Amino acid sequence: MLFARVVGNVVCTHKDEKLVGSKLLLVQPVGLDDKPRGNVLVAIDSVGAGEGELVLIVQGSSARQTQKTENNPVDCTIFAIVDTIEKQGKTVFTKAKNKME
């Protein structure tokens, strides 16, 4: 699992029939400091995430373990929208502020 920030949308008018109706989003993996880590990825959205939100993603075979992605040709899935992160008893992120502290 990785933290990522939703940075955009991907629109495909023609795609594999198993993916029809699936929303594709651009995600930038980030660290707890909210700084980019690695390359931007295309992810299937299984939870209704939106641009700017902090999300959790999985890659590889784990990306095909959600109800929406089971047995589909996907390699990256958004499976959660982050509300709060606590580290060592301190809140380091809250969705209401939508930024790392």
TIVO-499864 format. One line per field, with one value per residue: x, y, z of N, C-alpha, C in turn. Coordinates in Angstrom, 3 decimals, always signed. Layout:
BEGIN
n_u <- X, ...
n_v <- Y, ...
n_w <- Z, ...
ca_u <- X, ...
ca_v <- Y, ...
ca_w <- Z, ...
c_u <- X, ...
c_v <- Y, ...
c_w <- Z, ...
! end
This chain:
BEGIN
n_u <- +0.839, +0.420, +0.646, -0.965, -1.534, -4.336, -4.074, -5.191, -7.341, -8.052, -9.253, -10.742, -12.123, -12.317, -11.866, -10.880, -13.556, -14.066, -13.402, -15.181, -17.107, -15.510, -13.665, -10.758, -7.895, -5.212, -2.520, -0.210, +2.277, +3.095, +5.042, +4.856, +5.429, +4.148, +5.485, +6.324, +6.906, +8.469, +7.066, +4.196, +1.113, -1.427, -4.542, -7.219, -10.254, -11.797, -13.374, -14.556, -12.939, -11.581, -10.051, -7.135, -7.443, -6.098, -5.122, -5.148, -3.268, -2.867, -0.687, +0.117, -0.707, -2.385, -3.946, -6.062, -7.874, -10.162, -13.777, -14.619, -12.472, -11.816, -10.418, -9.854, -7.963, -5.894, -3.370, -2.987, -4.783, -7.056, -8.071, -8.940, -9.907, -8.165, -8.838, -7.731, -4.433, -2.403, +0.591, +2.826, +1.170, +0.401, -1.584, -0.983, -2.129, -5.209, -8.265, -9.999, -8.343, -6.821, -4.066, -0.664, +0.721
n_v <- -1.188, +2.233, +5.769, +8.236, +11.080, +12.308, +13.521, +14.036, +13.179, +10.414, +9.907, +7.528, +6.619, +4.226, +1.101, -1.945, -4.229, -5.118, -2.996, -0.989, +1.664, +2.074, +4.393, +6.145, +7.422, +9.792, +9.338, +10.493, +9.031, +9.708, +10.754, +10.818, +13.430, +14.666, +14.981, +14.251, +10.848, +8.882, +7.897, +9.301, +7.544, +5.565, +4.809, +2.597, +3.707, +2.654, +3.636, +6.171, +8.504, +11.873, +14.611, +15.939, +14.664, +12.717, +9.423, +5.803, +3.416, +0.318, -1.953, -4.231, -7.727, -7.393, -5.247, -6.276, -7.226, -5.992, -5.616, -4.289, -4.581, -7.223, -9.915, -8.305, -6.461, -4.818, -2.828, -1.019, +0.250, +2.452, +2.165, +3.294, +6.354, +8.726, +9.825, +10.629, +10.753, +9.466, +9.715, +8.508, +9.344, +11.885, +13.910, +13.938, +14.375, +15.574, +15.193, +17.342, +19.575, +18.854, +18.531, +17.652, +17.925
n_w <- +0.000, -0.743, -0.134, -2.093, -4.182, -5.841, -9.040, -11.490, -14.336, -16.542, -19.702, -21.708, -24.629, -25.915, -24.626, -22.930, -22.607, -20.012, -18.476, -18.987, -17.819, -15.651, -13.692, -14.478, -12.952, -12.566, -10.433, -8.012, -6.289, -2.870, -0.001, +3.652, +4.015, +2.003, -0.349, -3.748, -4.737, -6.840, -10.067, -11.786, -11.852, -13.513, -12.238, -11.373, -10.087, -7.280, -5.291, -5.547, -5.584, -5.804, -7.634, -6.122, -3.695, -0.968, -1.184, -0.791, -2.499, -4.295, -5.972, -8.672, -8.319, -6.131, -6.839, -8.175, -6.365, -5.378, -5.312, -7.605, -9.358, -9.653, -11.374, -13.590, -16.094, -14.525, -12.896, -10.927, -8.243, -6.654, -3.436, -1.106, +0.508, +2.251, +5.517, +8.007, +9.359, +11.836, +13.630, +15.896, +18.004, +17.213, +15.092, +11.724, +9.313, +8.113, +6.468, +6.310, +6.331, +4.232, +3.773, +4.515, +7.756
ca_u <- +0.000, +1.140, -0.120, -0.862, -2.395, -5.002, -3.629, -5.875, -8.233, -7.708, -10.465, -10.516, -13.408, -12.251, -11.058, -11.314, -14.946, -14.098, -13.152, -16.230, -17.747, -14.501, -13.017, -9.296, -7.335, -3.765, -2.130, +1.212, +2.670, +3.705, +5.441, +4.128, +5.724, +3.355, +6.367, +6.236, +7.805, +8.324, +6.339, +2.733, +0.524, -2.851, -5.177, -8.669, -10.847, -12.843, -14.046, -15.125, -11.988, -11.578, -8.779, -6.615, -7.580, -5.062, -5.714, -4.273, -3.268, -2.126, -0.234, +0.360, -1.849, -3.291, -4.849, -7.212, -8.552, -11.388, -14.963, -14.690, -11.339, -11.551, -10.205, -9.738, -6.581, -5.449, -2.121, -2.979, -6.154, -7.348, -9.007, -9.361, -9.669, -7.631, -9.480, -6.806, -3.222, -1.760, +1.923, +3.377, +0.211, +0.095, -2.254, -0.117, -2.963, -6.662, -8.899, -10.611, -7.303, -6.318, -2.625, +0.157, +1.173
ca_v <- +0.000, +3.493, +7.006, +8.930, +12.249, +12.295, +14.730, +14.241, +12.162, +9.824, +9.569, +6.588, +6.297, +2.810, +0.342, -3.325, -4.263, -5.326, -1.709, -0.031, +2.169, +2.315, +5.706, +6.104, +8.651, +9.927, +9.472, +10.710, +8.531, +10.720, +10.344, +11.516, +14.859, +15.060, +15.205, +13.161, +9.694, +8.066, +8.367, +9.367, +6.277, +5.526, +3.865, +2.410, +4.232, +1.748, +4.230, +7.488, +9.565, +13.043, +15.310, +16.601, +13.852, +11.768, +8.092, +4.645, +2.612, -0.940, -2.289, -5.646, -8.633, -6.838, -4.293, -7.013, -7.855, -5.302, -6.080, -3.627, -4.916, -8.663, -10.558, -7.307, -6.144, -3.599, -2.953, -0.028, +0.531, +3.282, +1.384, +4.037, +7.795, +8.939, +10.862, +11.086, +9.966, +9.763, +9.127, +8.698, +10.067, +13.214, +13.930, +14.531, +14.701, +15.489, +15.487, +18.669, +20.530, +18.287, +18.673, +17.075, +18.962
ca_w <- +0.000, -0.830, -0.179, -3.373, -4.353, -7.145, -9.736, -12.772, -14.888, -17.831, -20.433, -22.804, -25.238, -26.281, -23.680, -22.738, -22.131, -18.566, -17.821, -19.315, -16.608, -14.616, -13.735, -14.429, -12.401, -12.429, -9.036, -7.727, -4.970, -2.005, +1.340, +4.719, +3.880, +0.834, -1.495, -4.721, -4.658, -8.038, -11.241, -11.811, -12.285, -13.829, -11.311, -11.385, -8.861, -6.785, -4.131, -5.801, -5.233, -6.670, -7.786, -4.934, -2.482, -0.572, -1.278, -0.679, -3.712, -4.331, -7.316, -8.931, -8.171, -5.111, -7.494, -8.707, -5.235, -4.983, -6.034, -8.908, -10.228, -9.643, -12.686, -14.649, -16.446, -13.848, -12.152, -9.849, -7.818, -5.486, -2.639, +0.089, +0.600, +3.599, +6.336, +9.041, +9.615, +13.112, +13.756, +17.240, +18.822, +16.680, +13.800, +10.711, +8.160, +8.229, +5.185, +6.387, +5.939, +2.980, +3.606, +5.566, +8.699
c_u <- +0.874, +0.164, +0.079, -1.842, -3.012, -4.682, -4.323, -6.740, -7.653, -9.017, -10.092, -11.875, -13.466, -11.332, -11.616, -12.704, -15.061, -13.924, -14.194, -16.946, -16.779, -13.875, -11.510, -8.779, -5.813, -3.462, -0.620, +1.516, +3.393, +4.125, +4.597, +4.396, +4.972, +4.215, +6.297, +7.310, +7.562, +7.470, +4.831, +2.214, -0.924, -3.463, -6.676, -9.195, -11.977, -13.663, -14.639, -14.234, -12.067, -10.224, -8.404, -6.673, -6.354, -5.723, -4.670, -4.409, -2.536, -1.777, -0.042, -0.891, -2.840, -4.292, -6.096, -8.026, -9.792, -12.563, -14.999, -13.604, -11.056, -11.513, -10.162, -8.274, -6.112, -4.172, -2.014, -4.423, -6.171, -8.394, -9.465, -9.047, -9.287, -8.365, -8.495, -5.594, -2.659, -0.430, +2.474, +2.473, -0.159, -0.586, -1.358, -0.869, -4.423, -7.260, -9.491, -9.611, -6.699, -4.841, -1.913, +0.628, +2.612
c_v <- +1.239, +4.660, +7.610, +10.098, +12.155, +13.614, +14.951, +13.061, +11.623, +9.417, +8.688, +6.214, +4.838, +2.118, -1.064, -3.326, -4.480, -4.015, -0.645, +0.365, +2.434, +3.688, +5.511, +7.451, +8.618, +10.120, +9.633, +10.137, +9.629, +10.082, +11.073, +13.016, +15.468, +15.391, +13.999, +12.095, +8.858, +8.721, +8.438, +8.061, +6.481, +4.455, +3.784, +2.915, +3.316, +2.357, +5.626, +8.645, +10.712, +13.724, +16.051, +15.756, +12.974, +10.401, +7.029, +3.846, +1.297, -1.213, -3.792, -6.473, -8.142, -5.866, -4.968, -7.674, -7.106, -5.863, -5.535, -4.104, -6.407, -9.225, -9.575, -6.964, -4.822, -3.869, -1.945, +0.346, +1.460, +2.522, +2.103, +5.519, +8.070, +10.090, +11.474, +10.168, +10.430, +9.035, +9.504, +9.592, +11.454, +13.080, +14.648, +14.844, +14.611, +15.917, +16.885, +19.748, +20.141, +18.585, +18.003, +18.206, +18.726
c_w <- +0.000, -0.700, -1.563, -3.376, -5.754, -7.839, -11.073, -13.161, -16.191, -18.490, -21.610, -23.395, -25.679, -25.287, -23.560, -22.117, -20.628, -17.794, -18.149, -18.020, -15.472, -14.809, -13.584, -13.941, -12.437, -10.947, -8.924, -6.361, -4.188, -0.689, +2.370, +4.712, +2.696, -0.376, -2.422, -4.525, -5.905, -9.104, -11.016, -12.404, -12.702, -12.937, -11.564, -10.040, -8.415, -5.652, -4.360, -5.403, -6.235, -6.679, -6.506, -3.681, -2.250, -0.499, -0.966, -1.961, -3.470, -5.780, -7.445, -8.720, -7.114, -5.724, -8.044, -7.600, -4.750, -5.776, -7.451, -9.874, -10.344, -11.064, -13.851, -14.900, -15.836, -13.049, -11.019, -9.526, -6.612, -4.688, -1.377, -0.084, +2.048, +4.292, +7.321, +9.089, +10.951, +13.149, +15.115, +18.088, +18.338, +15.326, +12.799, +9.419, +8.555, +6.904, +5.172, +5.961, +4.602, +2.715, +4.757, +6.461, +9.097
! end
